[in-house]
Amino acid sequence: MKKYFTFFIALLTVSMLLAACGNSETSTSKTQKSAAKTESSSEDSLKTDGPLEKIGQWSKEDNGTKVTLKKIAKVNKTLDLDPIKMKIDEVKVIERSNLQESGKNFLKQKGIKADKFLTIQISYNTENTSDKNVMFNGIEAITTNTKKQIEVSSEDMIQNPDKNGVGSFYGKVAKEGYIVVPYLNSDADDLKYINIKLKDVFNDDEPIKYHDGTTVKVNF
């Protein structure tokens, strides 16, 4: 009788241990699912259909590429390049992920193996304050504290090179514009500031320089 009782106690103990393990696994699974759901909910709350204005906000472009705001600097600074006045409105650092064919090809052309990359977006307003026809081609280059130099040209721009708001100005006109250029091989957290180098200002009808370009520093 004692033998059977001992066997029964051992069997009961094993059953309780298995039940405890099962409950533990179920609890862990529930916790993981709950955490994933919370993370997904938090990410969804940052989705926007409007401009990216808050760190972490994201949206999707028409082709499916995901764009997420990593840094933003509200500059609101006017640079006097008489007769040109250029107001830098803001600078954004944006991560592009869920890349489509064009984005993948872009990285391939640059010889970079990655599934996402960063861009720098600069928006501004430019005005010719004189009656003369003026030529001003805006931003020439961007340098960074991470020792990057980004030459600004239509070939290197990620999008809308025809909306860059610079070029030929008739007298007393203003243009709005922005540029988006790639910032490759670096983490957004490493980017502390950029220097924006502006081009010279010329007469648009004859080779007369009106004003030298200048450089402005933008901190994040």
C-alpha positions in Angstrom: 0.0 0.0 0.0 2.8 2.3 0.9 4.4 1.6 -2.4 1.3 2.6 -4.4 0.9 5.7 -2.3 4.5 6.8 -3.0 3.9 6.3 -6.7 0.7 8.3 -6.6 2.5 11.3 -4.9 5.3 11.2 -7.5 2.8 11.2 -10.3 0.9 14.1 -8.8 4.1 16.1 -8.4 5.0 15.6 -12.1 1.5 16.6 -13.2 1.7 19.8 -11.1 5.1 20.7 -12.6 3.9 20.1 -16.2 0.9 22.3 -15.5 3.1 25.0 -14.0 5.4 24.9 -17.1 2.3 25.1 -19.3 0.9 28.1 -17.5 4.3 29.8 -17.6 4.6 29.3 -21.3 1.1 30.6 -21.8 1.8 33.6 -19.6 5.1 34.3 -21.5 3.3 34.0 -24.9 0.5 36.3 -23.7 3.1 38.9 -22.5 5.0 38.8 -25.8 1.8 39.2 -27.8 0.7 42.0 -25.5 4.0 43.8 -25.9 3.9 43.4 -29.7 0.4 44.7 -29.7 1.3 47.7 -27.6 4.3 48.5 -29.8 2.2 48.2 -32.9 -0.5 50.5 -31.4 2.2 53.0 -30.4 3.6 53.0 -33.9 0.1 53.4 -35.4 -0.6 56.4 -33.2 2.4 58.2 -34.9 1.1 57.6 -38.4 0.1 60.8 -40.2 -1.3 61.8 -43.5 0.1 65.4 -43.1 3.6 66.9 -42.7 6.0 65.1 -40.4 6.4 67.5 -37.5 7.0 65.2 -34.5 9.9 62.8 -34.0 8.8 59.3 -34.8 5.9 60.4 -37.0 5.7 58.4 -40.2 3.7 58.1 -43.4 3.8 56.1 -46.6 4.4 57.5 -50.0 2.2 56.6 -53.0 4.6 53.8 -54.0 4.7 52.2 -50.5 8.0 53.6 -49.2 7.8 54.4 -45.5 9.2 57.8 -44.3 9.9 58.4 -40.6 11.0 61.7 -39.0 14.2 61.2 -37.0 15.3 64.8 -36.4 13.9 68.3 -37.0 15.3 71.8 -36.6 13.0 74.8 -36.9 15.4 77.4 -38.3 13.4 80.4 -39.5 16.5 82.3 -40.4 16.8 84.9 -43.2 20.1 85.2 -45.1 20.8 88.5 -46.8 22.6 88.0 -50.2 21.5 91.3 -51.6 19.5 91.5 -53.8 18.5 87.9 -52.8 17.0 87.1 -49.4 16.7 83.4 -48.5 14.8 82.3 -45.5 15.7 78.7 -44.3 12.4 77.5 -42.7 13.3 74.0 -41.4 15.6 71.0 -41.8 14.4 67.4 -41.3 16.3 64.1 -41.2 14.0 61.4 -42.6 14.5 57.7 -42.7 13.3 55.9 -45.8 12.4 52.2 -45.3 10.2 49.5 -46.9 12.1 50.6 -50.1 10.5 50.0 -53.5 12.4 49.3 -56.7 13.6 52.9 -57.2 15.0 53.1 -53.6 16.7 49.7 -53.9 18.3 50.6 -57.2 19.5 53.9 -55.7 21.4 52.1 -53.0 22.7 49.5 -55.5 24.1 52.3 -57.6 25.8 53.7 -54.6 27.3 50.3 -53.8 25.5 50.2 -50.4 23.9 47.0 -49.0 21.0 48.1 -46.8 17.2 48.1 -46.6 16.8 51.7 -45.6 18.6 55.0 -45.6 18.4 58.6 -44.4 17.7 61.8 -46.2 18.1 65.5 -45.3 15.2 67.8 -46.3 15.6 71.6 -46.3 12.7 73.9 -47.0 13.0 77.6 -47.7 11.7 80.8 -49.3 13.7 82.8 -51.7 13.1 86.4 -52.9 14.6 88.8 -55.4 14.2 92.2 -53.7 15.5 94.2 -56.8 14.0 95.0 -60.2 16.9 93.3 -61.9 16.9 89.8 -63.4 19.0 87.6 -61.0 20.5 84.1 -61.1 20.7 82.3 -57.8 21.0 78.5 -57.7 20.5 78.1 -54.0 22.3 75.4 -52.0 25.7 74.2 -53.3 26.7 71.7 -50.7 25.9 70.3 -47.2 28.6 69.3 -44.7 28.0 67.5 -41.4 29.7 67.0 -38.0 30.1 63.3 -39.2 32.5 64.6 -41.9 30.1 64.0 -44.8 30.0 66.4 -47.8 26.9 66.2 -49.9 27.0 67.9 -53.2 23.6 69.3 -54.1 22.6 68.7 -57.7 19.5 67.5 -59.5 21.1 64.1 -60.1 21.6 63.5 -56.3 18.3 64.8 -55.2 15.9 62.1 -54.1 12.7 63.9 -55.3 11.3 67.1 -56.8 14.4 68.7 -58.3 12.1 70.9 -60.4 10.5 72.4 -57.2 13.7 73.6 -55.6 12.6 77.3 -55.7 15.9 78.7 -57.2 17.3 79.5 -60.6 16.4 82.6 -62.7 14.5 85.3 -60.9 12.7 88.2 -62.6 12.5 91.5 -60.6 10.5 91.5 -57.4 9.5 87.9 -57.3 9.6 85.2 -54.6 9.7 81.4 -54.8 9.2 78.6 -52.3 11.2 75.4 -52.6 12.8 72.5 -50.9 15.5 69.8 -51.6 15.8 66.2 -50.4 19.3 64.7 -50.5 20.7 61.4 -49.3 22.6 61.1 -46.1 24.2 57.7 -46.3 26.2 55.3 -44.0 25.4 57.1 -40.8 23.0 56.9 -37.8 20.6 59.8 -37.3 21.7 60.0 -33.6 25.2 60.8 -34.7 24.1 63.9 -36.6 24.5 66.9 -34.4 24.6 69.7 -36.9 24.9 70.5 -40.6 26.5 73.4 -42.6 24.5 74.7 -45.5 26.7 76.3 -48.2 24.8 78.7 -50.5 25.9 79.7 -54.0 26.9 83.2 -55.3 24.3 85.6 -56.7 24.7 86.9 -60.3 23.0 89.1 -62.8 21.0 86.8 -65.0 21.7 88.8 -68.2 25.4 89.4 -68.0 28.3 87.9 -65.9 28.2 90.3 -63.0 28.4 89.0 -59.5 26.1 90.7 -57.0 26.9 88.8 -53.9 29.1 86.0 -52.6 27.5 82.9 -51.2 27.5 82.2 -47.5 27.3 79.3 -45.1 24.8 78.8 -42.3 25.1 76.2 -39.4 22.0 74.3 -38.3 22.0 72.5 -35.0 19.7 69.5 -34.1 
